[in-house]
Protein backbone atom coordinates (compact mmCIF):
# COMPACT_ATOMS: atom_id res chain seq x y z
CA UNK A 1 0.00 0.00 0.00
CA UNK A 2 1.42 3.39 -1.03
CA UNK A 3 1.41 6.22 1.48
CA UNK A 4 1.71 9.75 0.15
CA UNK A 5 2.33 12.64 2.53
CA UNK A 6 1.22 16.15 1.61
CA UNK A 7 1.07 19.46 3.46
CA UNK A 8 -2.45 20.76 4.08
CA UNK A 9 -2.49 24.53 4.57
CA UNK A 10 -3.62 25.53 8.05
CA UNK A 11 -3.47 22.08 9.56
CA UNK A 12 -0.35 22.74 11.60
CA UNK A 13 1.02 19.30 10.76
CA UNK A 14 1.20 16.76 7.98
CA UNK A 15 -1.59 14.40 7.08
CA UNK A 16 -1.12 11.07 5.30
CA UNK A 17 -3.23 10.38 2.25
CA UNK A 18 -3.64 6.72 1.41
CA UNK A 19 -4.11 5.75 -2.21
CA UNK A 20 -6.72 3.04 -1.59
CA UNK A 21 -8.92 5.54 0.22
CA UNK A 22 -8.18 4.11 3.67
CA UNK A 23 -7.66 7.11 5.97
CA UNK A 24 -6.93 5.20 9.14
CA UNK A 25 -3.91 6.15 11.20
CA UNK A 26 -0.53 5.62 9.55
CA UNK A 27 0.59 3.27 12.29
CA UNK A 28 -2.13 0.85 11.13
CA UNK A 29 -1.37 0.87 7.41
CA UNK A 30 2.39 1.36 7.56
CA UNK A 31 3.34 -0.26 10.85
CA UNK A 32 6.64 -1.47 9.42
CA UNK A 33 7.93 2.10 9.24
CA UNK A 34 5.80 4.10 11.62
CA UNK A 35 5.67 4.73 15.32
CA UNK A 36 2.88 3.71 17.66
CA UNK A 37 1.00 6.94 17.40
CA UNK A 38 -0.35 8.22 14.13
CA UNK A 39 2.17 9.68 11.74
CA UNK A 40 -0.25 12.55 11.39
CA UNK A 41 0.36 13.29 15.09
CA UNK A 42 4.11 13.43 14.62
CA UNK A 43 4.01 14.66 11.04
CA UNK A 44 6.27 12.90 8.56
CA UNK A 45 8.02 13.47 5.29
CA UNK A 46 9.39 11.16 2.62
CA UNK A 47 13.14 11.56 2.21
CA UNK A 48 13.83 11.43 -1.53
CA UNK A 49 17.50 10.74 -0.96
CA UNK A 50 16.96 7.69 1.21
CA UNK A 51 13.38 6.80 0.27
CA UNK A 52 12.22 6.38 3.83
CA UNK A 53 9.88 8.16 6.22
CA UNK A 54 11.51 10.65 8.55
CA UNK A 55 10.09 12.50 11.59
CA UNK A 56 9.01 16.01 10.76
CA UNK A 57 8.37 18.78 13.25
CA UNK A 58 4.71 19.89 13.17
CA UNK A 59 4.14 23.30 11.63
CA UNK A 60 2.58 25.98 13.83
CA UNK A 61 -1.07 26.88 13.54
CA UNK A 62 -1.85 29.87 11.27
CA UNK A 63 -1.04 33.20 12.86
CA UNK A 64 -4.61 34.44 12.86
CA UNK A 65 -5.74 31.27 14.70
CA UNK A 66 -3.14 31.81 17.40
CA UNK A 67 -4.35 35.39 17.87
CA UNK A 68 -7.95 34.14 17.91
CA UNK A 69 -6.94 31.68 20.64
CA UNK A 70 -5.31 34.38 22.76
CA UNK A 71 -8.32 36.70 22.54
CA UNK A 72 -10.73 33.86 23.27
CA UNK A 73 -8.59 32.89 26.27
CA UNK A 74 -8.89 36.43 27.61
CA UNK A 75 -12.67 36.27 27.20
CA UNK A 76 -12.75 32.94 29.09
CA UNK A 77 -10.61 34.37 31.87
CA UNK A 78 -12.86 37.42 32.30
CA UNK A 79 -10.54 40.09 30.91
CA UNK A 80 -13.28 40.85 28.39
CA UNK A 81 -16.56 40.06 30.21
CA UNK A 82 -19.89 39.71 28.39
CA UNK A 83 -20.99 43.06 26.95
CA UNK A 84 -17.52 44.58 27.04
CA UNK A 85 -15.67 46.07 24.07
CA UNK A 86 -12.62 44.39 22.59
CA UNK A 87 -9.50 46.38 21.79
CA UNK A 88 -9.48 47.97 18.36
CA UNK A 89 -7.80 46.32 15.40
CA UNK A 90 -5.04 48.94 15.63
CA UNK A 91 -4.44 48.11 19.30
CA UNK A 92 -4.33 44.35 18.71
CA UNK A 93 -2.09 44.81 15.66
CA UNK A 94 0.38 46.87 17.72
CA UNK A 95 0.26 44.43 20.66
CA UNK A 96 0.82 41.30 18.57
CA UNK A 97 3.05 43.01 15.99
CA UNK A 98 0.91 41.80 13.09
CA UNK A 99 -1.09 43.41 10.30
CA UNK A 100 -4.63 44.66 10.77
CA UNK A 101 -5.74 42.13 8.15
CA UNK A 102 -4.49 39.29 10.39
CA UNK A 103 -6.31 40.75 13.40
CA UNK A 104 -9.46 41.19 11.31
CA UNK A 105 -9.31 37.52 10.33
CA UNK A 106 -8.86 36.47 13.97
CA UNK A 107 -11.77 38.59 15.16
CA UNK A 108 -13.82 37.31 12.23
CA UNK A 109 -13.33 33.81 13.61
CA UNK A 110 -14.74 34.98 16.96
CA UNK A 111 -17.72 36.50 15.14
CA UNK A 112 -18.25 33.32 13.12
CA UNK A 113 -18.34 31.25 16.31
CA UNK A 114 -20.89 33.56 17.94
CA UNK A 115 -18.53 34.83 20.65
CA UNK A 116 -18.39 38.52 19.70
CA UNK A 117 -20.53 40.93 17.66
CA UNK A 118 -19.31 43.67 15.34
CA UNK A 119 -21.27 46.94 15.53
CA UNK A 120 -20.70 49.31 12.66
CA UNK A 121 -18.96 52.47 13.84
CA UNK A 122 -18.94 51.36 17.48
CA UNK A 123 -16.51 48.46 17.71
CA UNK A 124 -16.56 44.76 18.56
CA UNK A 125 -18.36 43.53 21.67
CA UNK A 126 -18.43 40.28 23.58
CA UNK A 127 -21.96 38.93 23.34
CA UNK A 128 -23.97 39.94 26.40
CA UNK A 129 -25.69 36.57 26.53
CA UNK A 130 -22.43 34.63 26.24
CA UNK A 131 -22.25 31.95 28.92
CA UNK A 132 -18.70 31.52 30.12
CA UNK A 133 -18.35 28.28 32.01
CA UNK A 134 -14.90 27.71 33.49
CA UNK A 135 -13.81 24.17 32.66
CA UNK A 136 -13.94 21.60 35.41
CA UNK A 137 -10.30 21.18 36.32
CA UNK A 138 -8.11 18.81 38.28
CA UNK A 139 -5.51 20.50 40.47
CA UNK A 140 -2.59 18.44 41.71
CA UNK A 141 0.96 17.25 41.16
CA UNK A 142 2.26 15.45 38.11
CA UNK A 143 2.26 12.24 40.16
CA UNK A 144 -1.43 12.81 40.86
CA UNK A 145 -1.98 13.28 37.14
CA UNK A 146 -0.30 9.96 36.37
CA UNK A 147 -1.75 7.90 39.21
CA UNK A 148 -4.91 9.75 40.18
CA UNK A 149 -6.67 9.22 36.86
CA UNK A 150 -7.13 5.58 37.80
CA UNK A 151 -10.00 6.64 40.10
CA UNK A 152 -11.86 8.37 37.27
CA UNK A 153 -14.59 6.66 35.31
CA UNK A 154 -13.60 4.71 32.20
CA UNK A 155 -15.46 4.79 28.87
CA UNK A 156 -15.13 3.45 25.33
CA UNK A 157 -12.72 0.70 26.32
CA UNK A 158 -11.43 -1.39 23.43
CA UNK A 159 -9.23 -4.48 23.74
CA UNK A 160 -7.66 -6.26 20.81
CA UNK A 161 -4.81 -8.61 19.96
CA UNK A 162 -2.55 -7.16 17.31
CA UNK A 163 1.05 -6.77 16.19
CA UNK A 164 2.44 -3.60 17.71
CA UNK A 165 4.03 -0.74 15.73
CA UNK A 166 7.79 -0.98 15.35
CA UNK A 167 8.73 1.52 18.07
CA UNK A 168 6.57 -0.28 20.64
CA UNK A 169 8.08 -3.62 19.65
CA UNK A 170 11.54 -2.11 20.09
CA UNK A 171 10.75 -0.86 23.60
CA UNK A 172 9.28 -4.22 24.62
CA UNK A 173 12.08 -6.20 22.99
CA UNK A 174 9.80 -8.24 20.70
CA UNK A 175 9.51 -8.64 16.94
CA UNK A 176 6.40 -9.58 15.01
CA UNK A 177 4.71 -11.21 18.01
CA UNK A 178 1.11 -10.11 18.71
CA UNK A 179 0.28 -8.50 22.02
CA UNK A 180 -2.69 -6.86 23.70
CA UNK A 181 -3.69 -3.26 22.98
CA UNK A 182 -6.12 -1.51 25.35
CA UNK A 183 -7.58 1.87 24.44
CA UNK A 184 -9.92 3.86 26.66
CA UNK A 185 -11.09 7.26 27.86
CA UNK A 186 -11.11 8.58 31.41
CA UNK A 187 -13.83 11.06 32.32
CA UNK A 188 -14.39 13.89 34.79
CA UNK A 189 -18.12 14.44 35.31
CA UNK A 190 -18.78 12.74 31.97
CA UNK A 191 -16.27 15.02 30.22
CA UNK A 192 -13.33 13.34 28.44
CA UNK A 193 -10.10 14.10 30.31
CA UNK A 194 -7.54 11.52 29.16
CA UNK A 195 -7.22 9.16 26.18
CA UNK A 196 -4.90 6.18 26.69
CA UNK A 197 -3.43 3.44 24.53
CA UNK A 198 -1.75 0.63 26.48
CA UNK A 199 0.45 -2.03 24.88
CA UNK A 200 0.94 -5.20 26.94
CA UNK A 201 3.85 -7.50 26.13
CA UNK A 202 2.98 -11.13 25.21
CA UNK A 203 4.44 -12.33 28.52
CA UNK A 204 1.56 -10.60 30.35
CA UNK A 205 -0.87 -13.25 29.10
CA UNK A 206 1.00 -15.83 31.21
CA UNK A 207 -0.11 -14.03 34.36
CA UNK A 208 -3.37 -12.20 33.54
CA UNK A 209 -6.46 -13.71 31.91
CA UNK A 210 -8.17 -11.87 29.08
CA UNK A 211 -11.27 -11.51 31.25
CA UNK A 212 -9.24 -9.58 33.84
CA UNK A 213 -7.82 -6.94 31.50
CA UNK A 214 -10.74 -4.51 31.75
CA UNK A 215 -10.28 -4.06 35.49
CA UNK A 216 -6.91 -2.30 35.15
CA UNK A 217 -4.21 -2.40 37.81
CA UNK A 218 -2.09 -4.70 35.65
CA UNK A 219 1.17 -3.96 37.45
CA UNK A 220 -0.31 -5.00 40.80
CA UNK A 221 -1.72 -8.22 39.37
CA UNK A 222 1.56 -9.10 37.70
CA UNK A 223 3.56 -8.45 40.84
CA UNK A 224 1.14 -10.44 43.01
CA UNK A 225 1.33 -13.39 40.63
CA UNK A 226 5.08 -13.70 40.50
CA UNK A 227 6.27 -11.28 37.83
CA UNK A 228 8.26 -8.80 39.86
CA UNK A 229 7.58 -5.20 38.82
CA UNK A 230 10.72 -3.11 39.29
CA UNK A 231 9.37 0.33 38.42
CA UNK A 232 8.53 2.54 35.47
CA UNK A 233 10.03 5.33 33.40
CA UNK A 234 7.85 8.28 32.50
CA UNK A 235 8.24 11.18 30.07
CA UNK A 236 5.83 14.06 29.50
CA UNK A 237 5.62 16.77 26.87
CA UNK A 238 3.24 19.38 25.49
CA UNK A 239 1.79 18.59 22.07
CA UNK A 240 -1.02 19.49 19.68
CA UNK A 241 -3.96 17.11 19.32
CA UNK A 242 -4.03 15.18 16.07
CA UNK A 243 -7.42 14.31 14.50
CA UNK A 244 -7.69 10.98 16.36
CA UNK A 245 -6.83 12.43 19.78
CA UNK A 246 -9.09 15.44 19.17
CA UNK A 247 -11.98 13.14 18.30
CA UNK A 248 -11.62 11.06 21.47
CA UNK A 249 -11.14 14.05 23.80
CA UNK A 250 -13.87 16.12 22.12
CA UNK A 251 -11.55 19.07 21.50
CA UNK A 252 -10.51 21.04 18.44
CA UNK A 253 -7.89 19.62 16.12
CA UNK A 254 -4.58 21.25 17.07
CA UNK A 255 -5.67 22.05 20.64
CA UNK A 256 -2.89 21.75 23.26
CA UNK A 257 -2.62 18.44 25.11
CA UNK A 258 -0.21 16.97 27.61
CA UNK A 259 1.31 13.73 26.32
CA UNK A 260 2.81 11.08 28.60
CA UNK A 261 4.67 7.88 27.77
CA UNK A 262 5.18 5.32 30.55
CA UNK A 263 7.19 2.10 30.31
CA UNK A 264 6.70 -0.47 33.08
CA UNK A 265 9.75 -2.63 33.82
CA UNK A 266 9.84 -6.12 35.35
CA UNK A 267 12.49 -8.73 36.14
CA UNK A 268 11.69 -10.18 32.70
CA UNK A 269 12.08 -6.88 30.89
CA UNK A 270 9.56 -4.18 29.88
CA UNK A 271 5.99 -5.44 30.07
CA UNK A 272 3.83 -2.42 29.27
CA UNK A 273 4.02 0.79 27.24
CA UNK A 274 1.32 3.35 27.90
CA UNK A 275 0.60 6.48 25.85
CA UNK A 276 -1.81 9.01 27.34
CA UNK A 277 -3.04 12.37 26.08
CA UNK A 278 -4.52 14.74 28.70
CA UNK A 279 -6.66 17.75 27.88
CA UNK A 280 -4.61 20.88 28.46
CA UNK A 281 -7.64 22.91 29.52
CA UNK A 282 -8.67 20.53 32.31
CA UNK A 283 -5.51 20.23 34.36
CA UNK A 284 -3.67 22.73 36.51
CA UNK A 285 -0.42 21.88 38.29
CA UNK A 286 0.10 23.41 41.72
CA UNK A 287 2.93 23.04 44.23
CA UNK A 288 4.11 24.80 47.38
CA UNK A 289 7.82 25.64 47.58
CA UNK A 290 9.54 25.16 50.94
CA UNK A 291 12.78 27.00 51.72
CA UNK A 292 15.41 25.56 54.06
CA UNK A 293 18.06 28.10 55.03
CA UNK A 294 21.60 27.27 56.08
CA UNK A 295 24.94 28.99 56.28
CA UNK A 296 25.72 28.08 52.68
CA UNK A 297 22.46 29.22 51.14
CA UNK A 298 18.94 27.97 50.63
CA UNK A 299 17.54 24.59 49.64
CA UNK A 300 14.20 24.60 47.83
CA UNK A 301 11.91 21.59 48.01
CA UNK A 302 8.51 21.05 46.41
CA UNK A 303 5.43 19.93 48.27
CA UNK A 304 2.77 19.13 45.70
CA UNK A 305 -0.86 19.87 46.33
CA UNK A 306 -3.32 17.01 46.61
CA UNK A 307 -5.45 16.29 43.60
CA UNK A 308 -8.76 18.12 43.78
CA UNK A 309 -11.50 19.19 41.36
CA UNK A 310 -11.91 22.79 40.42
TAPESUL-V270067 format. One record per residue. PHI is phi in radians with two decimals (999 if undefined). BURIAL is 1 if it has 24 or more other ideal C-beta (glycine too) atoms within 12 Angstrom, else 0. D_FIRST is the distance of its C-alpha to the first C-alpha in whole Angstrom. Layout:
phi:PHI burial:BURIAL d_first:D_FIRST
phi:PHI burial:BURIAL d_first:D_FIRST
This chain:
phi:999 burial:0 d_first:0
phi:-1.54 burial:0 d_first:4
phi:-2.03 burial:1 d_first:7
phi:-1.89 burial:0 d_first:10
phi:-2.03 burial:1 d_first:13
phi:-2.26 burial:0 d_first:16
phi:-1.51 burial:0 d_first:20
phi:-1.89 burial:0 d_first:21
phi:-0.96 burial:0 d_first:25
phi:1.50 burial:0 d_first:27
phi:-1.39 burial:1 d_first:24
phi:1.38 burial:1 d_first:26
phi:-2.99 burial:1 d_first:22
phi:-1.74 burial:1 d_first:19
phi:-2.10 burial:1 d_first:16
phi:-1.38 burial:1 d_first:12
phi:-2.01 burial:1 d_first:11
phi:-1.89 burial:0 d_first:8
phi:-0.94 burial:0 d_first:7
phi:-1.30 burial:0 d_first:8
phi:1.56 burial:0 d_first:11
phi:-1.48 burial:0 d_first:10
phi:-1.82 burial:0 d_first:12
phi:-1.22 burial:0 d_first:13
phi:-1.07 burial:1 d_first:13
phi:-1.09 burial:1 d_first:11
phi:-1.13 burial:1 d_first:13
phi:-1.42 burial:1 d_first:11
phi:-1.61 burial:1 d_first:8
phi:-2.38 burial:1 d_first:8
phi:-1.11 burial:1 d_first:11
phi:-1.26 burial:0 d_first:12
phi:-2.20 burial:1 d_first:12
phi:-1.83 burial:1 d_first:14
phi:-1.68 burial:1 d_first:17
phi:-1.18 burial:1 d_first:18
phi:-1.47 burial:1 d_first:19
phi:-1.15 burial:1 d_first:16
phi:-1.21 burial:1 d_first:15
phi:-1.22 burial:1 d_first:17
phi:-1.24 burial:1 d_first:20
phi:-1.37 burial:1 d_first:20
phi:1.44 burial:1 d_first:19
phi:-2.71 burial:1 d_first:17
phi:-2.44 burial:1 d_first:17
phi:-1.66 burial:1 d_first:15
phi:-1.31 burial:0 d_first:18
phi:-1.18 burial:0 d_first:18
phi:-1.19 burial:0 d_first:21
phi:-1.91 burial:0 d_first:19
phi:1.13 burial:0 d_first:15
phi:-2.44 burial:0 d_first:14
phi:-1.35 burial:1 d_first:14
phi:-2.17 burial:0 d_first:18
phi:-1.03 burial:0 d_first:20
phi:-2.38 burial:0 d_first:21
phi:-1.16 burial:0 d_first:24
phi:-1.01 burial:1 d_first:24
phi:-1.36 burial:0 d_first:26
phi:-1.21 burial:0 d_first:30
phi:-1.16 burial:1 d_first:30
phi:-0.94 burial:0 d_first:32
phi:-1.02 burial:1 d_first:36
phi:-1.14 burial:1 d_first:37
phi:-1.25 burial:1 d_first:35
phi:-1.18 burial:1 d_first:36
phi:-1.19 burial:1 d_first:40
phi:-0.95 burial:1 d_first:39
phi:-1.08 burial:1 d_first:38
phi:-1.17 burial:1 d_first:42
phi:-1.14 burial:1 d_first:44
phi:-1.09 burial:1 d_first:42
phi:-1.08 burial:0 d_first:43
phi:-1.14 burial:1 d_first:47
phi:-1.12 burial:1 d_first:47
phi:-1.06 burial:0 d_first:46
phi:-1.47 burial:0 d_first:48
phi:1.58 burial:0 d_first:51
phi:-1.15 burial:0 d_first:52
phi:-2.08 burial:1 d_first:51
phi:-1.27 burial:0 d_first:53
phi:-0.93 burial:0 d_first:53
phi:1.57 burial:0 d_first:55
phi:-1.46 burial:0 d_first:55
phi:-1.66 burial:0 d_first:54
phi:-1.30 burial:1 d_first:51
phi:-1.03 burial:1 d_first:52
phi:-1.31 burial:0 d_first:52
phi:-1.03 burial:1 d_first:49
phi:-1.07 burial:0 d_first:52
phi:-1.14 burial:0 d_first:52
phi:-1.13 burial:1 d_first:48
phi:-1.08 burial:0 d_first:48
phi:-1.19 burial:0 d_first:50
phi:-1.12 burial:0 d_first:49
phi:-1.61 burial:1 d_first:45
phi:1.01 burial:0 d_first:46
phi:-2.30 burial:1 d_first:44
phi:-1.35 burial:0 d_first:45
phi:-1.11 burial:0 d_first:46
phi:-1.09 burial:0 d_first:43
phi:-1.18 burial:1 d_first:41
phi:-1.10 burial:1 d_first:43
phi:-1.07 burial:1 d_first:44
phi:-1.19 burial:1 d_first:40
phi:-1.15 burial:1 d_first:40
phi:-1.17 burial:1 d_first:43
phi:-1.04 burial:0 d_first:42
phi:-1.16 burial:1 d_first:39
phi:-1.13 burial:1 d_first:42
phi:-1.14 burial:0 d_first:43
phi:-1.05 burial:0 d_first:40
phi:-1.56 burial:0 d_first:40
phi:1.30 burial:0 d_first:43
phi:-1.65 burial:1 d_first:45
phi:-2.26 burial:1 d_first:47
phi:-2.26 burial:1 d_first:49
phi:-1.55 burial:0 d_first:50
phi:-2.10 burial:0 d_first:54
phi:-0.94 burial:0 d_first:55
phi:1.37 burial:0 d_first:57
phi:-2.04 burial:0 d_first:57
phi:2.19 burial:0 d_first:54
phi:-2.05 burial:1 d_first:51
phi:-2.08 burial:1 d_first:52
phi:-1.26 burial:1 d_first:50
phi:-0.96 burial:1 d_first:50
phi:-1.18 burial:0 d_first:54
phi:-1.67 burial:0 d_first:52
phi:-1.23 burial:0 d_first:49
phi:-1.63 burial:0 d_first:48
phi:-1.80 burial:0 d_first:47
phi:-1.92 burial:0 d_first:46
phi:-0.99 burial:0 d_first:46
phi:-1.12 burial:1 d_first:43
phi:-1.10 burial:0 d_first:44
phi:-2.06 burial:1 d_first:43
phi:-1.91 burial:1 d_first:43
phi:-1.91 burial:1 d_first:46
phi:3.06 burial:1 d_first:46
phi:-1.46 burial:0 d_first:45
phi:-1.14 burial:1 d_first:41
phi:-1.11 burial:0 d_first:42
phi:-1.07 burial:1 d_first:43
phi:-1.07 burial:1 d_first:39
phi:-1.27 burial:1 d_first:38
phi:-1.66 burial:0 d_first:40
phi:-1.20 burial:1 d_first:42
phi:-1.16 burial:1 d_first:39
phi:-1.12 burial:0 d_first:39
phi:-1.49 burial:0 d_first:42
phi:-1.43 burial:1 d_first:40
phi:-1.26 burial:0 d_first:39
phi:-1.93 burial:1 d_first:35
phi:-2.46 burial:0 d_first:33
phi:0.92 burial:0 d_first:30
phi:-1.37 burial:0 d_first:29
phi:-2.20 burial:0 d_first:26
phi:-2.23 burial:1 d_first:26
phi:-2.61 burial:0 d_first:23
phi:-1.64 burial:0 d_first:22
phi:-2.78 burial:1 d_first:19
phi:-1.37 burial:1 d_first:18
phi:-1.30 burial:1 d_first:18
phi:-1.03 burial:1 d_first:16
phi:-1.05 burial:0 d_first:17
phi:-1.18 burial:1 d_first:20
phi:-1.20 burial:1 d_first:22
phi:-1.03 burial:1 d_first:22
phi:-1.11 burial:0 d_first:23
phi:-1.12 burial:1 d_first:26
phi:-1.46 burial:1 d_first:27
phi:1.25 burial:0 d_first:27
phi:-2.18 burial:1 d_first:24
phi:-2.60 burial:0 d_first:21
phi:1.26 burial:0 d_first:19
phi:-1.70 burial:0 d_first:22
phi:-1.12 burial:0 d_first:21
phi:-2.45 burial:1 d_first:24
phi:-1.74 burial:1 d_first:25
phi:-1.95 burial:1 d_first:23
phi:-2.12 burial:1 d_first:26
phi:-2.14 burial:1 d_first:26
phi:-2.82 burial:1 d_first:29
phi:-1.85 burial:1 d_first:31
phi:-2.09 burial:1 d_first:34
phi:-2.05 burial:1 d_first:37
phi:-2.04 burial:1 d_first:40
phi:0.87 burial:0 d_first:42
phi:1.16 burial:0 d_first:39
phi:-1.85 burial:1 d_first:37
phi:-1.02 burial:1 d_first:34
phi:-2.05 burial:1 d_first:35
phi:-2.50 burial:1 d_first:32
phi:-2.01 burial:1 d_first:29
phi:-2.20 burial:1 d_first:28
phi:-2.15 burial:1 d_first:25
phi:-1.90 burial:1 d_first:27
phi:-2.08 burial:1 d_first:25
phi:-1.77 burial:1 d_first:27
phi:-1.09 burial:1 d_first:27
phi:-0.95 burial:1 d_first:28
phi:-1.10 burial:1 d_first:31
phi:-1.06 burial:1 d_first:32
phi:-1.13 burial:1 d_first:32
phi:-1.32 burial:0 d_first:35
phi:-2.07 burial:1 d_first:37
phi:-2.17 burial:1 d_first:36
phi:-1.33 burial:0 d_first:35
phi:-1.01 burial:0 d_first:32
phi:-1.21 burial:0 d_first:35
phi:-1.70 burial:0 d_first:36
phi:-1.18 burial:1 d_first:33
phi:-1.19 burial:0 d_first:34
phi:-1.29 burial:0 d_first:37
phi:1.36 burial:1 d_first:36
phi:1.10 burial:0 d_first:38
phi:-1.10 burial:1 d_first:36
phi:-1.08 burial:1 d_first:38
phi:-1.14 burial:0 d_first:41
phi:-1.07 burial:1 d_first:40
phi:-1.08 burial:1 d_first:39
phi:-1.15 burial:0 d_first:42
phi:-1.16 burial:0 d_first:44
phi:-1.77 burial:0 d_first:43
phi:1.89 burial:0 d_first:43
phi:-1.68 burial:1 d_first:40
phi:-1.23 burial:0 d_first:42
phi:-1.58 burial:1 d_first:40
phi:-1.58 burial:0 d_first:41
phi:2.68 burial:0 d_first:40
phi:-2.62 burial:0 d_first:37
phi:-1.93 burial:0 d_first:35
phi:-2.36 burial:0 d_first:34
phi:-2.26 burial:0 d_first:33
phi:-2.40 burial:0 d_first:33
phi:-2.70 burial:0 d_first:32
phi:-1.56 burial:0 d_first:32
phi:-2.48 burial:1 d_first:29
phi:-1.80 burial:1 d_first:28
phi:-1.24 burial:1 d_first:26
phi:-1.43 burial:1 d_first:22
phi:-0.99 burial:1 d_first:22
phi:-1.16 burial:1 d_first:21
phi:-1.12 burial:1 d_first:24
phi:-1.05 burial:1 d_first:26
phi:-1.12 burial:0 d_first:26
phi:-1.20 burial:1 d_first:27
phi:-1.57 burial:1 d_first:30
phi:1.01 burial:0 d_first:31
phi:-2.25 burial:1 d_first:31
phi:-1.25 burial:1 d_first:30
phi:-1.02 burial:1 d_first:27
phi:1.54 burial:1 d_first:28
phi:-1.19 burial:1 d_first:31
phi:-1.22 burial:1 d_first:32
phi:-2.37 burial:1 d_first:31
phi:-1.78 burial:1 d_first:32
phi:-1.82 burial:1 d_first:30
phi:-2.26 burial:1 d_first:31
phi:-2.07 burial:1 d_first:29
phi:-2.18 burial:1 d_first:31
phi:-2.07 burial:1 d_first:31
phi:-1.63 burial:1 d_first:34
phi:-1.90 burial:1 d_first:35
phi:-2.27 burial:1 d_first:37
phi:-1.28 burial:0 d_first:39
phi:-1.99 burial:1 d_first:36
phi:1.75 burial:0 d_first:34
phi:-1.08 burial:1 d_first:32
phi:-2.10 burial:1 d_first:31
phi:-2.67 burial:1 d_first:30
phi:-2.10 burial:1 d_first:28
phi:-2.17 burial:1 d_first:28
phi:-1.99 burial:1 d_first:27
phi:-2.31 burial:1 d_first:29
phi:-1.98 burial:1 d_first:29
phi:-1.88 burial:1 d_first:33
phi:-1.13 burial:1 d_first:34
phi:-1.20 burial:1 d_first:36
phi:-1.58 burial:1 d_first:38
phi:-2.07 burial:1 d_first:39
phi:-2.40 burial:1 d_first:40
phi:-2.29 burial:1 d_first:43
phi:-1.55 burial:1 d_first:44
phi:-2.40 burial:0 d_first:48
phi:-2.60 burial:0 d_first:50
phi:-1.74 burial:0 d_first:54
phi:-1.68 burial:0 d_first:55
phi:-1.96 burial:0 d_first:58
phi:-1.75 burial:0 d_first:60
phi:-2.08 burial:0 d_first:62
phi:-1.65 burial:0 d_first:64
phi:-2.52 burial:0 d_first:66
phi:-1.14 burial:0 d_first:68
phi:-1.72 burial:0 d_first:65
phi:2.48 burial:0 d_first:63
phi:-2.19 burial:0 d_first:61
phi:-1.92 burial:0 d_first:58
phi:-1.88 burial:0 d_first:56
phi:-2.11 burial:0 d_first:54
phi:-1.92 burial:0 d_first:52
phi:-2.04 burial:0 d_first:53
phi:-1.25 burial:0 d_first:50
phi:-1.30 burial:0 d_first:50
phi:-1.25 burial:0 d_first:50
phi:-1.18 burial:1 d_first:47
phi:-2.63 burial:0 d_first:48
phi:-1.33 burial:0 d_first:47
phi:-2.28 burial:0 d_first:48
